[in-house]
Amino acid sequence: MNEQNIFQRMNAVMKAVQYVKKDRKVDTYMAVTYDQLISVCRAELVKNGVCVYPQQTAGGILIQRDVKAEIKMHLYGGTYDVHFVNIDKPEDRYTVTVQAQAADNGDKAPGKALTYATKMALLK
């Protein structure tokens, strides 16, 4: 069993994962995709016994899609607590609260917001 607390474990992850390269061009800037982030840090999180899970605390549609009014996509907003948990001592954790929004013309906006919140917590 690893005796390190959650901060020591996350420090070990940060030492091992030096930089996450921006891998996608979005309009005029480069961004890190969720897939790129997970491919870089997942092995170190597992190795150091850190479980990451998001929990939605609030959310709803901010702008409803209305084609007649030329609103082509729903805008969804949510608040998420992203937990970083010591797997050997689950009460040893820290939580990052993130607000996220996402647009979609179907039913995917809530999932997109959840992914964005988790990505931001991991990056920051």
Salt bridges, closest charged atoms under 4 A:
ASP88 OD2 - ARG9 NH2 2.85
ASP104 OD1 - LYS112 NZ 2.86
